[in-house]
Amino acid sequence: MWHPDKSKPVFIIIPAYNEEKIIRDVLQGLIPLQHRIIVVDDGSGTALQPLLKDLPVTVLRHSINLGQGAALQTGFDYALSKQAAYIVTFDADGQHQSADIDNLLQPLVSGEADIALGSRFLSKDSNIPAGRKRLLRFARLVNYIFTGLLLSDAHNGMRAMTAAAAQKIRLRQTGMAHATEIIAEVRKKKLRYKEVPVNIQYSSYSKTKGQSAWGSFRIFFDILLNKIFK
């Protein structure tokens, strides 16, 4: 097990939008790791700060919903201003497993990579629903078309990066297209990357929060328009 080094703090960034039903459960699984936890409340209808004030977490809030990409950038900026050594991104819907964070950090701590990308397809315990698997295959091809990197899992919100890598990544895609933008930045800035197996826990709740087919096409067109008018 990788043990926290107080001189090299890890910040876990959790973008959250209307996740009041499950956010406390997600945080309870992360708190024992003794990392700095930053929840970015992206304009939720029910403000999360009052619901989490008894927990050892920092809550930042957007006054309006800006999108997950914008929430992550807010988290990156805050973590870097607080001298983070490593930054982990973690979804708020209960799909990600806190036990996978150590494995994501290992290649960074060892100096093997600048960014570690979680992949559910490299995990032996993967139980991806058939419909979701088809969408992820489509996203994988979209990523390859726009970034030149063919990854096993294109839209996994669980990743870790060094502070130096985070400083080189500036997200302009405020919505879900940020996932492809991050990969494009990895290639453009010549960051060393490694895919790491992670487990995804699909529940009836998390499935309702996931990307639909229409949402996936919207991501595609967001990326395309950004390329055309950049």
ZADO-1210 file (C-alpha; in nm, 4 decimals, padded with zeros to 6 digits):
<atoms>
<atom x="00.0000" y="00.0000" z="00.0000" code="MET" pos="1"/>
<atom x="00.1259" y="00.3475" z="-00.0901" code="TRP" pos="2"/>
<atom x="00.1411" y="00.5710" z="00.2181" code="HIS" pos="3"/>
<atom x="00.0712" y="00.9456" z="00.2056" code="PRO" pos="4"/>
<atom x="00.3771" y="01.1724" z="00.2287" code="ASP" pos="5"/>
<atom x="00.2740" y="01.4991" z="00.3950" code="LYS" pos="6"/>
<atom x="00.5498" y="01.6797" z="00.2056" code="SER" pos="7"/>
<atom x="00.3925" y="01.5650" z="-00.1229" code="LYS" pos="8"/>
<atom x="00.0186" y="01.6093" z="-00.0712" code="PRO" pos="9"/>
<atom x="-00.2401" y="01.4351" z="-00.2874" code="VAL" pos="10"/>
<atom x="-00.5533" y="01.6307" z="-00.3756" code="PHE" pos="11"/>
<atom x="-00.8636" y="01.4385" z="-00.4839" code="ILE" pos="12"/>
<atom x="-01.0880" y="01.6541" z="-00.7046" code="ILE" pos="13"/>
<atom x="-01.4551" y="01.5554" z="-00.7177" code="ILE" pos="14"/>
<atom x="-01.6806" y="01.7505" z="-00.9572" code="PRO" pos="15"/>
<atom x="-02.0384" y="01.7196" z="-00.8343" code="ALA" pos="16"/>
<atom x="-02.3709" y="01.8283" z="-00.9808" code="TYR" pos="17"/>
<atom x="-02.6934" y="01.7323" z="-00.8006" code="ASN" pos="18"/>
<atom x="-02.5252" y="01.4408" z="-00.6217" code="GLU" pos="19"/>
<atom x="-02.6697" y="01.5120" z="-00.2765" code="GLU" pos="20"/>
<atom x="-02.8148" y="01.1591" z="-00.2528" code="LYS" pos="21"/>
<atom x="-02.4805" y="00.9805" z="-00.2711" code="ILE" pos="22"/>
<atom x="-02.1955" y="01.2283" z="-00.2155" code="ILE" pos="23"/>
<atom x="-02.1558" y="01.1520" z="00.1559" code="ARG" pos="24"/>
<atom x="-02.1175" y="00.7801" z="00.0856" code="ASP" pos="25"/>
<atom x="-01.8536" y="00.8561" z="-00.1768" code="VAL" pos="26"/>
<atom x="-01.6616" y="01.0804" z="00.0635" code="LEU" pos="27"/>
<atom x="-01.6796" y="00.8300" z="00.3498" code="GLN" pos="28"/>
<atom x="-01.4860" y="00.5873" z="00.1324" code="GLY" pos="29"/>
<atom x="-01.2164" y="00.8456" z="00.0563" code="LEU" pos="30"/>
<atom x="-01.1598" y="01.0115" z="00.3949" code="ILE" pos="31"/>
<atom x="-00.9610" y="00.7170" z="00.5458" code="PRO" pos="32"/>
<atom x="-00.6957" y="00.7640" z="00.2738" code="LEU" pos="33"/>
<atom x="-00.5912" y="01.0894" z="00.4467" code="GLN" pos="34"/>
<atom x="-00.5592" y="01.2860" z="00.1245" code="HIS" pos="35"/>
<atom x="-00.6950" y="01.6380" z="00.0687" code="ARG" pos="36"/>
<atom x="-01.0478" y="01.6105" z="-00.0723" code="ILE" pos="37"/>
<atom x="-01.1920" y="01.8924" z="-00.2823" code="ILE" pos="38"/>
<atom x="-01.5574" y="01.8796" z="-00.3868" code="VAL" pos="39"/>
<atom x="-01.6453" y="02.1239" z="-00.6639" code="VAL" pos="40"/>
<atom x="-02.0195" y="02.1854" z="-00.6408" code="ASP" pos="41"/>
<atom x="-02.1008" y="02.2790" z="-00.9990" code="ASP" pos="42"/>
<atom x="-02.4135" y="02.4853" z="-00.9321" code="GLY" pos="43"/>
<atom x="-02.6194" y="02.2033" z="-00.7783" code="SER" pos="44"/>
<atom x="-02.9840" y="02.2768" z="-00.7027" code="GLY" pos="45"/>
<atom x="-02.9151" y="02.1774" z="-00.3425" code="THR" pos="46"/>
<atom x="-02.5912" y="02.3373" z="-00.2225" code="ALA" pos="47"/>
<atom x="-02.3509" y="02.0712" z="-00.0944" code="LEU" pos="48"/>
<atom x="-02.1594" y="02.2782" z="00.1614" code="GLN" pos="49"/>
<atom x="-02.4293" y="02.2575" z="00.4347" code="PRO" pos="50"/>
<atom x="-02.4621" y="01.8824" z="00.3774" code="LEU" pos="51"/>
<atom x="-02.0876" y="01.8213" z="00.4133" code="LEU" pos="52"/>
<atom x="-01.9836" y="02.0767" z="00.6761" code="LYS" pos="53"/>
<atom x="-01.9130" y="01.8056" z="00.9352" code="ASP" pos="54"/>
<atom x="-01.6696" y="01.6207" z="00.7059" code="LEU" pos="55"/>
<atom x="-01.2964" y="01.7000" z="00.6597" code="PRO" pos="56"/>
<atom x="-01.3385" y="01.8146" z="00.2989" code="VAL" pos="57"/>
<atom x="-01.3183" y="02.1464" z="00.1151" code="THR" pos="58"/>
<atom x="-01.6220" y="02.2466" z="-00.0890" code="VAL" pos="59"/>
<atom x="-01.5899" y="02.4974" z="-00.3739" code="LEU" pos="60"/>
<atom x="-01.9064" y="02.6134" z="-00.5476" code="ARG" pos="61"/>
<atom x="-01.9952" y="02.7498" z="-00.8900" code="HIS" pos="62"/>
<atom x="-02.2958" y="02.9795" z="-00.8637" code="SER" pos="63"/>
<atom x="-02.4313" y="02.8262" z="-01.1873" code="ILE" pos="64"/>
<atom x="-02.3797" y="02.4925" z="-01.3605" code="ASN" pos="65"/>
<atom x="-02.0778" y="02.5277" z="-01.5900" code="LEU" pos="66"/>
<atom x="-02.0058" y="02.1628" z="-01.6724" code="GLY" pos="67"/>
<atom x="-01.7684" y="01.8945" z="-01.5504" code="GLN" pos="68"/>
<atom x="-01.4694" y="02.0274" z="-01.7438" code="GLY" pos="69"/>
<atom x="-01.5043" y="02.3668" z="-01.5788" code="ALA" pos="70"/>
<atom x="-01.5451" y="02.2042" z="-01.2375" code="ALA" pos="71"/>
<atom x="-01.2263" y="02.0051" z="-01.2847" code="LEU" pos="72"/>
<atom x="-01.0328" y="02.3155" z="-01.3908" code="GLN" pos="73"/>
<atom x="-01.1547" y="02.4952" z="-01.0777" code="THR" pos="74"/>
<atom x="-01.0305" y="02.2003" z="-00.8724" code="GLY" pos="75"/>
<atom x="-00.6942" y="02.1937" z="-01.0534" code="PHE" pos="76"/>
<atom x="-00.6407" y="02.5655" z="-00.9941" code="ASP" pos="77"/>
<atom x="-00.7239" y="02.5348" z="-00.6253" code="TYR" pos="78"/>
<atom x="-00.5049" y="02.2279" z="-00.5702" code="ALA" pos="79"/>
<atom x="-00.2082" y="02.3882" z="-00.7457" code="LEU" pos="80"/>
<atom x="-00.2499" y="02.7054" z="-00.5392" code="SER" pos="81"/>
<atom x="-00.2217" y="02.4870" z="-00.2275" code="LYS" pos="82"/>
<atom x="00.1027" y="02.3226" z="-00.3456" code="GLN" pos="83"/>
<atom x="-00.0428" y="01.9853" z="-00.4432" code="ALA" pos="84"/>
<atom x="00.2152" y="01.7294" z="-00.5534" code="ALA" pos="85"/>
<atom x="-00.0378" y="01.4957" z="-00.7123" code="TYR" pos="86"/>
<atom x="-00.3973" y="01.5416" z="-00.8289" code="ILE" pos="87"/>
<atom x="-00.6567" y="01.2647" z="-00.8610" code="VAL" pos="88"/>
<atom x="-00.9907" y="01.3117" z="-01.0383" code="THR" pos="89"/>
<atom x="-01.2791" y="01.1081" z="-00.8995" code="PHE" pos="90"/>
<atom x="-01.6473" y="01.0993" z="-00.9995" code="ASP" pos="91"/>
<atom x="-01.9212" y="01.1784" z="-00.7491" code="ALA" pos="92"/>
<atom x="-02.1758" y="00.9168" z="-00.8591" code="ASP" pos="93"/>
<atom x="-02.0353" y="00.6203" z="-00.6669" code="GLY" pos="94"/>
<atom x="-01.8864" y="00.4338" z="-00.9650" code="GLN" pos="95"/>
<atom x="-01.5212" y="00.4745" z="-00.8705" code="HIS" pos="96"/>
<atom x="-01.3463" y="00.2741" z="-00.5998" code="GLN" pos="97"/>
<atom x="-01.1167" y="00.4444" z="-00.3488" code="SER" pos="98"/>
<atom x="-00.9014" y="00.1288" z="-00.3384" code="ALA" pos="99"/>
<atom x="-00.7822" y="00.2037" z="-00.6935" code="ASP" pos="100"/>
<atom x="-00.6220" y="00.5373" z="-00.6036" code="ILE" pos="101"/>
<atom x="-00.2984" y="00.3821" z="-00.4740" code="ASP" pos="102"/>
<atom x="-00.2500" y="00.1978" z="-00.8039" code="ASN" pos="103"/>
<atom x="-00.3007" y="00.5207" z="-01.0001" code="LEU" pos="104"/>
<atom x="-00.0453" y="00.7047" z="-00.7895" code="LEU" pos="105"/>
<atom x="00.2253" y="00.4379" z="-00.8113" code="GLN" pos="106"/>
<atom x="00.3558" y="00.5200" z="-01.1629" code="PRO" pos="107"/>
<atom x="00.3667" y="00.8896" z="-01.0695" code="LEU" pos="108"/>
<atom x="00.5516" y="00.8385" z="-00.7421" code="VAL" pos="109"/>
<atom x="00.8012" y="00.6058" z="-00.9087" code="SER" pos="110"/>
<atom x="00.8650" y="00.8595" z="-01.1862" code="GLY" pos="111"/>
<atom x="00.7379" y="00.6228" z="-01.4555" code="GLU" pos="112"/>
<atom x="00.4613" y="00.8541" z="-01.5799" code="ALA" pos="113"/>
<atom x="00.3311" y="01.2112" z="-01.5598" code="ASP" pos="114"/>
<atom x="-00.0332" y="01.1057" z="-01.5773" code="ILE" pos="115"/>
<atom x="-00.2088" y="00.7764" z="-01.4997" code="ALA" pos="116"/>
<atom x="-00.5341" y="00.7037" z="-01.6837" code="LEU" pos="117"/>
<atom x="-00.7857" y="00.4653" z="-01.5312" code="GLY" pos="118"/>
<atom x="-00.9135" y="00.1873" z="-01.7578" code="SER" pos="119"/>
<atom x="-01.2091" y="-00.0360" z="-01.6794" code="ARG" pos="120"/>
<atom x="-01.1189" y="-00.2541" z="-01.9794" code="PHE" pos="121"/>
<atom x="-00.7881" y="-00.3577" z="-01.8214" code="LEU" pos="122"/>
<atom x="-00.9624" y="-00.4795" z="-01.5067" code="SER" pos="123"/>
<atom x="-01.0413" y="-00.8498" z="-01.4715" code="LYS" pos="124"/>
<atom x="-01.3517" y="-00.7635" z="-01.2710" code="ASP" pos="125"/>
<atom x="-01.5040" y="-00.5431" z="-01.5394" code="SER" pos="126"/>
<atom x="-01.8828" y="-00.5863" z="-01.5701" code="ASN" pos="127"/>
<atom x="-01.9653" y="-00.3152" z="-01.8213" code="ILE" pos="128"/>
<atom x="-02.3272" y="-00.3204" z="-01.9446" code="PRO" pos="129"/>
<atom x="-02.3494" y="-00.4038" z="-02.3173" code="ALA" pos="130"/>
<atom x="-02.4995" y="-00.0687" z="-02.4163" code="GLY" pos="131"/>
<atom x="-02.2368" y="00.1249" z="-02.2231" code="ARG" pos="132"/>
<atom x="-01.9626" y="-00.0850" z="-02.3791" code="LYS" pos="133"/>
<atom x="-02.0782" y="00.0131" z="-02.7295" code="ARG" pos="134"/>
<atom x="-02.0767" y="00.3819" z="-02.6380" code="LEU" pos="135"/>
<atom x="-01.7291" y="00.3514" z="-02.4902" code="LEU" pos="136"/>
<atom x="-01.6010" y="00.1875" z="-02.8066" code="ARG" pos="137"/>
<atom x="-01.7385" y="00.4808" z="-03.0059" code="PHE" pos="138"/>
<atom x="-01.5724" y="00.7251" z="-02.7637" code="ALA" pos="139"/>
<atom x="-01.2446" y="00.5362" z="-02.7987" code="ARG" pos="140"/>
<atom x="-01.2502" y="00.5900" z="-03.1757" code="LEU" pos="141"/>
<atom x="-01.3443" y="00.9576" z="-03.1377" code="VAL" pos="142"/>
<atom x="-01.0501" y="01.0034" z="-02.9019" code="ASN" pos="143"/>
<atom x="-00.8171" y="00.8398" z="-03.1522" code="TYR" pos="144"/>
<atom x="-00.9424" y="01.0571" z="-03.4398" code="ILE" pos="145"/>
<atom x="-00.8889" y="01.3805" z="-03.2487" code="PHE" pos="146"/>
<atom x="-00.5855" y="01.2964" z="-03.0359" code="THR" pos="147"/>
<atom x="-00.3909" y="01.0245" z="-03.2173" code="GLY" pos="148"/>
<atom x="-00.3786" y="00.8151" z="-02.8996" code="LEU" pos="149"/>
<atom x="-00.5654" y="00.4840" z="-02.9054" code="LEU" pos="150"/>
<atom x="-00.6452" y="00.4077" z="-02.5414" code="LEU" pos="151"/>
<atom x="-00.8372" y="00.1117" z="-02.4052" code="SER" pos="152"/>
<atom x="-01.0783" y="00.3393" z="-02.2157" code="ASP" pos="153"/>
<atom x="-01.1423" y="00.6872" z="-02.3522" code="ALA" pos="154"/>
<atom x="-01.3905" y="00.8349" z="-02.1050" code="HIS" pos="155"/>
<atom x="-01.2933" y="00.7208" z="-01.7587" code="ASN" pos="156"/>
<atom x="-01.3170" y="01.0016" z="-01.5045" code="GLY" pos="157"/>
<atom x="-01.0631" y="00.8409" z="-01.2737" code="MET" pos="158"/>
<atom x="-00.7095" y="00.9603" z="-01.3399" code="ARG" pos="159"/>
<atom x="-00.4069" y="01.0920" z="-01.1522" code="ALA" pos="160"/>
<atom x="-00.1382" y="01.3392" z="-01.2518" code="MET" pos="161"/>
<atom x="00.1619" y="01.5168" z="-01.1125" code="THR" pos="162"/>
<atom x="00.1355" y="01.8871" z="-01.0325" code="ALA" pos="163"/>
<atom x="00.3717" y="01.9595" z="-01.3227" code="ALA" pos="164"/>
<atom x="00.1368" y="01.7765" z="-01.5618" code="ALA" pos="165"/>
<atom x="-00.1700" y="01.9564" z="-01.4228" code="ALA" pos="166"/>
<atom x="00.0005" y="02.2918" z="-01.4814" code="GLN" pos="167"/>
<atom x="00.0393" y="02.2040" z="-01.8503" code="LYS" pos="168"/>
<atom x="-00.3248" y="02.1006" z="-01.8948" code="ILE" pos="169"/>
<atom x="-00.5709" y="02.3851" z="-01.9397" code="ARG" pos="170"/>
<atom x="-00.9294" y="02.2770" z="-01.9993" code="LEU" pos="171"/>
<atom x="-01.1313" y="02.4914" z="-02.2384" code="ARG" pos="172"/>
<atom x="-01.4054" y="02.2324" z="-02.2937" code="GLN" pos="173"/>
<atom x="-01.6376" y="02.3051" z="-02.0020" code="THR" pos="174"/>
<atom x="-01.8636" y="02.0022" z="-02.0579" code="GLY" pos="175"/>
<atom x="-01.8008" y="01.6290" z="-02.0933" code="MET" pos="176"/>
<atom x="-01.5758" y="01.6736" z="-02.3978" code="ALA" pos="177"/>
<atom x="-01.2987" y="01.7632" z="-02.1520" code="HIS" pos="178"/>
<atom x="-01.2059" y="01.3923" z="-02.1340" code="ALA" pos="179"/>
<atom x="-01.0898" y="01.3967" z="-02.4961" code="THR" pos="180"/>
<atom x="-00.9288" y="01.7367" z="-02.4442" code="GLU" pos="181"/>
<atom x="-00.7149" y="01.5991" z="-02.1603" code="ILE" pos="182"/>
<atom x="-00.5855" y="01.3214" z="-02.3876" code="ILE" pos="183"/>
<atom x="-00.5127" y="01.5770" z="-02.6601" code="ALA" pos="184"/>
<atom x="-00.3138" y="01.7810" z="-02.4081" code="GLU" pos="185"/>
<atom x="-00.1205" y="01.4696" z="-02.3033" code="VAL" pos="186"/>
<atom x="-00.0025" y="01.4213" z="-02.6605" code="ARG" pos="187"/>
<atom x="00.0497" y="01.7904" z="-02.7381" code="LYS" pos="188"/>
<atom x="00.2555" y="01.8512" z="-02.4231" code="LYS" pos="189"/>
<atom x="00.4371" y="01.5171" z="-02.4634" code="LYS" pos="190"/>
<atom x="00.3377" y="01.3952" z="-02.1195" code="LEU" pos="191"/>
<atom x="00.4296" y="01.0399" z="-02.0282" code="ARG" pos="192"/>
<atom x="00.1148" y="00.8385" z="-01.9625" code="TYR" pos="193"/>
<atom x="00.0209" y="00.4950" z="-01.8392" code="LYS" pos="194"/>
<atom x="-00.3149" y="00.3188" z="-01.8365" code="GLU" pos="195"/>
<atom x="-00.3948" y="00.1565" z="-01.5023" code="VAL" pos="196"/>
<atom x="-00.6713" y="-00.1000" z="-01.4329" code="PRO" pos="197"/>
<atom x="-00.9580" y="00.0365" z="-01.2226" code="VAL" pos="198"/>
<atom x="-01.2896" y="-00.1137" z="-01.1193" code="ASN" pos="199"/>
<atom x="-01.6211" y="00.0517" z="-01.1952" code="ILE" pos="200"/>
<atom x="-01.9240" y="-00.0272" z="-00.9821" code="GLN" pos="201"/>
<atom x="-02.2400" y="00.0119" z="-01.1877" code="TYR" pos="202"/>
<atom x="-02.5546" y="00.0755" z="-00.9861" code="SER" pos="203"/>
<atom x="-02.9036" y="00.1770" z="-01.0944" code="SER" pos="204"/>
<atom x="-02.8204" y="00.5271" z="-00.9703" code="TYR" pos="205"/>
<atom x="-02.4880" y="00.5620" z="-01.1529" code="SER" pos="206"/>
<atom x="-02.6399" y="00.4299" z="-01.4765" code="LYS" pos="207"/>
<atom x="-02.8923" y="00.7149" z="-01.4746" code="THR" pos="208"/>
<atom x="-02.6030" y="00.9621" z="-01.4386" code="LYS" pos="209"/>
<atom x="-02.3950" y="00.8130" z="-01.7205" code="GLY" pos="210"/>
<atom x="-02.3708" y="00.9239" z="-02.0817" code="GLN" pos="211"/>
<atom x="-02.6605" y="00.8434" z="-02.3140" code="SER" pos="212"/>
<atom x="-02.6137" y="00.7837" z="-02.6862" code="ALA" pos="213"/>
<atom x="-02.7344" y="01.1385" z="-02.7555" code="TRP" pos="214"/>
<atom x="-02.4930" y="01.2708" z="-02.4924" code="GLY" pos="215"/>
<atom x="-02.2064" y="01.0903" z="-02.6612" code="SER" pos="216"/>
<atom x="-02.2918" y="01.2477" z="-02.9982" code="PHE" pos="217"/>
<atom x="-02.3110" y="01.5892" z="-02.8320" code="ARG" pos="218"/>
<atom x="-01.9590" y="01.5339" z="-02.6987" code="ILE" pos="219"/>
<atom x="-01.8452" y="01.4426" z="-03.0505" code="PHE" pos="220"/>
<atom x="-01.9881" y="01.7610" z="-03.1986" code="PHE" pos="221"/>
<atom x="-01.8521" y="01.9758" z="-02.9140" code="ASP" pos="222"/>
<atom x="-01.5047" y="01.8464" z="-02.9932" code="ILE" pos="223"/>
<atom x="-01.5551" y="01.8897" z="-03.3686" code="LEU" pos="224"/>
<atom x="-01.6742" y="02.2496" z="-03.3369" code="LEU" pos="225"/>
<atom x="-01.3858" y="02.3290" z="-03.1026" code="ASN" pos="226"/>
<atom x="-01.1429" y="02.1964" z="-03.3661" code="LYS" pos="227"/>
<atom x="-01.3058" y="02.3972" z="-03.6436" code="ILE" pos="228"/>
<atom x="-01.3280" y="02.7308" z="-03.4623" code="PHE" pos="229"/>
<atom x="-01.0172" y="02.7039" z="-03.2447" code="LYS" pos="230"/>
</atoms>
